[in-house]
Amino acid sequence: MHELSIALSMIEQIEAAAAKHPGAVRSAQVRVGVLSGVDCEALRFAWEIARAGTPLERTALEIESVPLRVRCPVCGKTHSAEIHSILCPHCVTPEQDILEGRELQLASLEIDE
């Protein structure tokens, strides 16, 4: 379960960022793309384990799932796509440039002052 190592890394990043601001971290917002290889439920479970006994023990994790968004290199149009079918709906080109969907990003923190 690599989600535990991700959660531990997030704890380190959040603690480093929070050290620059007084107050407790209320919540952490994370963006997880559908192609990131991260299972959101496993990440939630890992978060509960990783935050135990740390200053972030009461910090909530908010996960935003980022859908797959692509651009056709032939016609230049962008569209949402499914993992199993990324054909351009306009010109049926099978090759697409991925714009969104691979993210694994700590997006923001909510800190009480």
N, C-alpha and C positions, 0 to 999 in steps of 0.2 A: 504494500500500500504506500505508494509514493506521496499520497496526499499528506501523510504525517510529516514528511520532510518539508513539504511545501508550507504546512501550517507552522512548523518550527521556524522556518525562514521568515515567514510573515511576522511572527512574534518579534524576531530580531529587528526587522525593518521598522515595525511599529514602535518598539521601544526606543530605537534611535531617533525616529522622527518626533516622538512625544517628549523626548528629553529636552527639546528646544522650546517647549511650551509648558507653562505650568498647568496643572489640573490633571484629572483622570480621563483616560480614553473611554468614552461611552460606547462608541461603535467604530467598526472598520468596514469600509465598503470595498469590495473586490469585484473586478470584472473578469469573468471566465468565459472564454470563447468555446463554441461547440467543437472546434478542432484542437483544443489545447491538450486533450488527453486527460483532463481532470474531471473526475466524477464529483459533482457538487455535493451530493449527500455524503460521500466519503470524506470530502473536505470539511463539511460541517462536523462530522463525528471526530475527525482528527483535530479540529480546532478546540473542541471541548477538552480533549486530552492535553493538547499542547499548552493551553492557557492556564491549566491548573497549577496553582502555586506560584504564579507570576503576578506582576502588577496588573496584568490584563485579565485577571481571573473573572472579572465582571463585564468584560468587554464583549459586546454582541458582534457577530459576524453577519454582514449583509452581502449576499451574493447576487450580482447581476449577470444573468446568462446572456452572452453576446451571440446573436445568430450569425450564420454564414452570409456574408455580403461579398459579391464578386463584380468584376468589370470585364466585359468582353473585349479582347484585344483587337477584334475585327471591326465591330460597329461602335465600340466605345461606350455602350450603355451599361449602367450599373443595375443590379437587381439582387434580391434575396434569393438564396438557393438552398436546396436540401443537400445533405452530405452525399447521398447516393445519386443525385442527379443535378449536375451544374451546367447543363446545356443552356446557352443563351436563348431566352424565349423570343428574341427578336430575329436572330439570324441563324440559330441552331448550331453555333460554333461550340465544339466540345471543350476547348481549352479556355480557361478563365483565369484572370488575375485575382487573387484573394485580397480583398480590402479589409475585411473584419472576420473574426471567428477564431483566430489563433491566440487571442489575448489571455494572459494570466497576469493581472495588474492590480496592485494596491491602488485604488482610485482616490480614496479620501479617508480622513479620520474625523470623527466628531469628538471634540475634547471639551469637558466641563472646565470652566475657569473658576 
